[in-house]
């Protein structure tokens, strides 16, 4: 099969086709409100093109690691000493130990990876994996690009929608929860966030499926007479986009959601139990040989192959971490959006040692760096220019089964759209010549 990437780039050599595609990408994103704050979600002119073989490799890797994480969660729930390793606050632990009412504490998750020769997972988003509605709407824009239409005349393949899988996972949890026959959804996160357009996209999608939906700030929820209310309307299925740590930081202002959850008055997806493995220490508990007994031989093999060496930052590791600056990453145990992450090879030794001093007094993990693939991408900047961009591949999993990806590309080594770095691009699996 001819190289699909080379074929896509060759199509962009047609100046009219390229110009029309740039305009269609700009217009399509504006019409669909595909913005993160003031920035368009995507300026890259092609999707991530995965061969069927690499797609299957990514799916196998994600499901193998997800199986190990499920085993870890089971062990953590039964072992208080193991829970202490995660660095939970007391209220986080209280919420995590409450029964969510359904089997999978995180019906939808995202594993963030870099896929060079091998898939290597560096983050586990167990609480509230974002980006699905953005990616699905961006896919619809890409389907209409003249260059994409021309490409699909030469190659068979498929995009991978995720919104319907998210809704399916939520409804599956709701049926297991079983305290009402009719779901009424509340999408819950802070008012005024730059991600607000995605909440509106999900609201539209849920309502098109016939489910009443409201968007609300957790501070406006009320829990009274055994029911949870959003804007005066009783709701029973919470699509929780707000993170536990942020919720707890607001104290009693967010008590209604927490108390409704503990009382079993609302099906909350993802549950507060998700917090256990959302901590970055979860990957340390996977990769540390001391905990091998928790996993089956197949799970141990998946861990060895796909999880980089990760440990909690402890005094006895300081000398090793300082010495290995160029191959190490420091990460807060409980942050998101790239906050507090220090890539050793991007700072000098003095900065690195200062970061270690912070890490040793707070809750941090250190992780071995993995190979970050950089590939040429056509980018819509004053026409089209090619840039070598770092690219990740982040599988979504729904009840343990892989179903679609978020892919980000960036000139920076830290790929995070929240932090202002890079673009989201759809993923297209190339199945063969047309």
C-alpha positions in Angstrom: 0.0 0.0 0.0 1.3 3.4 -0.9 2.3 5.6 2.1 -1.0 7.3 3.1 0.8 10.3 4.7 2.8 10.9 1.5 -0.3 10.6 -0.6 -2.2 13.1 1.6 0.7 15.6 1.4 0.9 15.1 -2.4 -2.8 16.1 -2.7 -2.0 19.4 -0.9 0.4 20.3 -3.6 -2.7 21.3 -5.7 -2.9 24.9 -4.7 -6.7 25.3 -5.3 -7.4 22.1 -3.3 -5.2 23.3 -0.5 -6.6 26.8 -0.3 -10.2 25.5 -0.4 -9.4 23.0 2.4 -7.8 25.7 4.6 -10.9 27.9 4.2 -13.2 24.9 4.9 -11.3 24.1 8.1 -11.5 27.7 9.3 -15.2 28.1 8.4 -16.2 24.7 9.7 -14.6 25.3 13.1 -16.1 28.8 13.4 -19.6 27.5 12.6 -19.4 24.7 15.1 -17.7 26.8 17.8 -14.7 24.5 17.8 -12.7 26.9 19.9 -10.7 26.6 23.1 -11.2 30.1 24.5 -10.2 32.4 21.6 -8.1 29.8 19.8 -9.4 27.4 17.0 -9.1 23.8 18.2 -7.1 22.8 15.1 -4.7 24.4 12.6 -3.3 21.1 11.3 -4.4 20.2 7.8 -4.5 16.4 8.1 -5.8 13.9 10.6 -3.6 11.4 12.4 -3.5 8.6 9.8 -3.2 5.2 11.5 -2.7 1.9 9.6 -5.0 -0.9 10.7 -2.0 -2.7 12.2 -1.0 0.3 14.4 -4.6 0.8 15.3 -4.9 -2.8 16.5 -1.6 -2.4 18.4 -2.9 0.7 20.2 -6.2 -1.0 21.1 -4.5 -4.1 22.4 -2.1 -2.0 24.5 -4.8 0.1 26.0 -7.1 -2.8 26.9 -4.2 -4.7 28.4 -3.2 -1.8 30.6 -6.8 -1.1 31.5 -7.2 -4.7 32.7 -4.2 -4.2 35.0 -5.6 -0.9 36.3 -8.9 -2.7 37.1 -7.0 -5.2 39.1 -5.1 -2.4 40.9 -8.4 -0.6 41.8 -9.8 -3.8 43.3 -6.7 -4.2 45.4 -6.7 -0.6 46.5 -10.3 -0.8 47.7 -9.4 -3.8 49.9 -6.0 -2.6 51.3 -5.8 0.6 53.4 -2.0 0.5 53.3 -2.1 0.5 49.5 -4.5 3.4 49.5 -2.1 5.4 51.6 0.4 5.1 48.7 -1.9 7.1 46.5 -1.8 10.2 48.8 -5.5 10.6 49.2 -7.1 13.4 51.3 -9.6 12.2 53.9 -12.6 13.5 52.0 -11.3 12.0 48.7 -11.1 8.6 50.5 -14.5 8.9 52.0 -16.1 9.6 48.6 -13.9 6.9 46.9 -15.1 4.2 49.4 -18.8 5.0 48.9 -20.5 2.6 46.5 -21.3 4.3 43.2 -24.1 1.8 42.4 -22.5 0.5 39.2 -19.7 -1.9 38.2 -17.1 0.4 36.5 -16.1 3.3 38.8 -14.9 5.0 35.6 -17.2 4.0 32.7 -15.1 6.2 30.4 -11.4 6.9 30.7 -8.5 8.1 28.6 -5.0 6.7 28.5 -2.5 9.2 27.1 0.4 7.7 25.2 3.2 8.3 22.7 3.4 5.7 20.0 6.8 5.5 18.3 7.9 1.9 17.9 5.9 0.9 20.9 2.8 2.4 22.7 3.9 3.9 26.0 1.3 5.3 28.4 2.3 8.3 30.5 -1.0 9.5 32.0 -4.3 8.0 33.1 -7.4 10.2 33.0 -9.8 8.3 35.2 -12.0 11.1 36.4 -13.3 13.1 33.5 -11.7 12.5 30.1 -12.5 15.5 28.0 -12.5 16.1 24.3 -15.0 13.7 22.8 -17.6 16.1 21.6 -14.9 18.4 20.3 -13.2 15.5 18.4 -16.5 14.2 16.9 -17.5 17.7 15.7 -14.0 18.3 14.3 -14.3 14.9 12.5 -17.4 16.2 10.8 -15.5 19.3 9.6 -12.6 17.1 8.3 -15.0 14.9 6.4 -16.0 17.9 4.4 -12.5 19.2 3.6 -11.9 18.9 -0.2 -8.5 17.3 0.5 -10.1 14.7 2.8 -12.7 13.8 0.1 -9.9 13.4 -2.4 -7.9 11.2 -0.1 -10.9 8.9 0.6 -11.2 8.3 -3.1 -7.8 6.7 -2.9 -7.9 5.0 0.5 -10.6 3.1 2.4 -10.9 3.8 6.1 -12.9 5.1 9.0 -13.1 7.9 11.6 -13.8 6.8 15.2 -16.7 8.7 16.9 -16.8 8.6 20.6 -19.8 10.6 21.9 -22.3 7.8 21.4 -19.9 5.5 23.3 -19.8 8.0 26.1 -23.6 8.2 26.2 -23.8 4.4 26.0 -21.5 4.0 29.0 -23.4 6.5 31.0 -26.7 4.8 30.3 -25.2 1.4 31.1 -24.1 2.7 34.5 -27.6 4.3 35.0 -29.3 1.0 34.4 -27.0 -0.7 36.9 -27.7 2.0 39.4 -31.3 1.2 38.9 -33.2 3.7 41.0 -35.1 5.3 38.1 -36.2 4.3 34.7 -35.9 7.7 33.0 -32.5 9.5 33.0 -32.3 13.3 33.4 -28.8 14.4 32.8 -26.9 17.3 34.5 -23.5 18.2 32.9 -21.7 19.6 35.9 -18.6 21.9 35.8 -17.7 25.5 36.7 -19.5 28.3 34.8 -17.4 30.4 32.4 -14.8 27.7 31.5 -13.1 27.8 28.0 -14.5 24.2 27.5 -18.1 25.5 27.8 -18.7 24.9 24.0 -18.1 21.2 24.5 -20.7 21.1 27.2 -23.2 22.6 24.8 -22.3 20.1 22.1 -22.9 17.2 24.6 -26.2 18.8 25.7 -27.4 18.9 22.1 -26.2 15.4 21.5 -28.0 14.0 24.6 -31.2 15.8 23.8 -31.2 14.5 20.2 -31.1 11.1 21.8 -34.3 12.1 23.7 -32.7 12.7 27.1 -33.5 15.9 29.0 -30.2 17.7 29.9 -29.1 20.7 31.8 -25.7 22.3 32.2 -24.9 23.6 35.7 -22.3 24.8 38.1 -21.8 22.4 41.0 -22.4 25.4 43.4 -26.0 25.7 42.1 -27.0 22.1 42.8 -29.4 21.4 45.7 -29.9 18.2 47.5 -33.2 18.0 49.4 -35.8 15.4 50.3 -33.6 12.7 48.8 -33.3 14.3 45.3 -30.7 16.3 43.5 -31.9 19.5 41.8 -30.2 21.6 39.1 -31.9 24.9 38.4 -35.1 23.6 40.2 -35.2 20.5 38.0 -34.7 17.1 39.5 -31.7 15.3 37.9 -30.6 11.7 38.4 -27.6 11.2 36.0 -24.7 13.5 36.5 -22.1 13.8 33.7 -19.3 14.9 36.1 -16.8 17.1 34.3 -15.6 18.9 37.5 -12.6 17.3 39.1 -12.8 16.1 42.7 -9.9 18.2 43.9 -11.5 21.4 42.5 -14.8 20.4 44.0 -13.3 19.9 47.5 -11.4 23.2 47.3 -14.8 25.0 47.3 -15.8 23.4 50.6 -19.5 23.5 51.6 -20.4 25.3 48.3 -20.3 21.9 46.6 -21.7 19.7 49.3 -25.0 18.9 47.5 -23.3 16.8 44.8 -21.2 14.9 47.2 -24.0 14.2 49.6 -26.4 13.1 46.9 -23.7 10.7 45.6 -23.0 9.2 49.0 -26.7 8.8 49.6 -27.2 7.0 46.3 -29.6 9.7 45.1 -27.8 10.3 41.8 -25.8 8.2 39.4 -22.6 10.1 39.0 -20.4 9.3 36.0 -17.5 9.1 36.4 -17.9 8.2 40.1 -15.9 9.7 42.9 -14.2 6.3 43.2 -12.4 7.2 40.0 -10.2 9.4 42.1 -8.2 6.4 43.3 -6.5 5.7 40.1 -6.7 9.3 38.7 -3.8 10.0 41.0 -0.5 9.7 39.0 0.7 7.4 41.7 -1.4 4.7 40.0 1.2 4.3 37.3 3.9 3.9 40.0 1.9 1.1 41.6 1.7 -0.6 38.1 5.4 -0.2 37.4 6.9 -1.1 40.8 7.9 -4.7 41.0 6.9 -4.8 44.7 3.3 -5.0 43.5 3.6 -7.7 40.9 1.5 -10.0 42.9 -1.6 -7.9 42.2 -1.5 -8.7 38.5 -1.9 -11.7 36.2 1.0 -12.8 33.9 -0.8 -11.1 31.0 -1.3 -7.9 32.9 2.3 -7.9 34.0 3.4 -8.3 30.4 1.2 -5.3 29.4 2.7 -3.2 32.2 6.3 -4.1 31.2 5.7 -3.3 27.6 3.6 -0.2 27.9 4.2 1.6 31.3 7.4 3.6 31.8 9.3 3.3 35.1 7.3 5.6 37.5 7.9 6.2 41.2 6.8 8.5 44.0 9.5 11.1 44.7 11.2 10.0 47.9 14.4 11.2 49.6 16.3 8.0 48.7 15.6 8.7 45.0 16.8 12.3 44.9 20.4 11.6 43.8 19.2 9.3 41.1 16.6 11.8 39.8 19.1 14.6 39.9 21.7 12.6 37.9 19.2 11.5 35.3 17.7 14.9 34.4 17.8 14.3 30.6 15.7 11.2 30.9 13.2 12.1 33.6 9.9 13.9 34.1 8.5 15.3 37.3 4.7 15.5 37.7 2.4 16.5 40.6 0.5 13.5 41.9 -2.8 15.3 41.4 -2.9 18.0 38.7 -4.0 18.3 35.1 -3.5 20.4 32.0 0.3 20.1 32.3 0.4 22.1 35.5 3.6 21.6 37.5 5.1 19.1 35.0 8.9 19.6 34.5 10.6 17.9 31.5 14.2 17.4 32.6 15.7 17.8 29.2 14.1 21.2 28.8 15.6 22.9 31.9 19.2 23.3 33.2 20.6 21.4 36.1 20.0 24.2 38.7 16.3 24.4 37.6 16.0 20.7 37.8 17.4 20.4 41.3 15.0 23.3 42.4 12.1 21.3 40.9 13.2 18.2 42.9 13.3 20.3 46.1 9.6 21.2 45.4 8.7 17.6 44.5 10.2 16.1 47.7 8.2 18.4 50.0 4.9 17.9 48.1 3.2 14.9 46.4 5.0 14.2 43.1 5.9 11.3 40.9 9.0 10.9 38.7 8.7 9.1 35.4 11.2 7.9 32.9 10.9 9.8 29.6 9.5 8.0 26.6 10.2 8.6 23.0 8.0 11.4 21.6 7.4 10.9 17.9 7.8 14.1 15.8 6.4 14.0 12.3 5.8 16.5 9.5 2.3 18.0 9.6 0.8 20.5 7.2 -0.3 23.5 9.2 -2.6 26.3 8.1 -0.4 29.4 8.9 -0.3 32.0 6.1 -1.3 29.3 3.6 0.2 25.9 4.3 3.6 25.2 5.8 5.1 21.9 7.1 6.2 21.7 10.7 7.8 18.8 12.6 5.2 18.3 15.4 5.2 16.1 18.5 2.2 13.8 18.3 0.4 11.7 21.0 -2.3 9.1 20.7 -4.8 8.9 23.6 -7.2 6.0 23.5 -10.6 6.4 25.1 -11.9 3.3 26.9 -15.6 2.6 27.7 -16.1 -0.1 30.4 -12.7 -1.4 29.7 -13.0 -1.6 25.9 -11.1 0.8 23.6 -13.3 3.1 21.4 -11.7 6.0 19.6 -8.8 8.4 20.3 -7.9 11.9 21.1 -4.8 12.9 19.2 -2.9 16.1 19.8 0.0 17.7 17.8 2.3 20.4 19.1 5.5 22.1 18.4 6.2 21.9 22.2 7.2 18.7 24.0 4.4 19.1 26.5 1.2 18.3 24.5 -1.7 19.9 26.2 -4.4 22.1 24.5 -5.6 23.3 28.0 -2.1 24.7 28.5 -2.2 26.5 25.2 0.0 24.0 23.3 -1.0 22.5 20.0 -4.0 21.3 18.1 -6.4 18.4 18.4 -6.7 16.4 15.2 -9.2 13.6 14.3 -7.8 10.0 13.9 -8.5 8.2 10.7 -7.8 4.5 10.4 -6.5 3.6 6.9 -7.8 0.1 5.9 -6.4 -0.1 2.4 -6.6 1.3 -1.1 -10.0 2.3 -2.4 
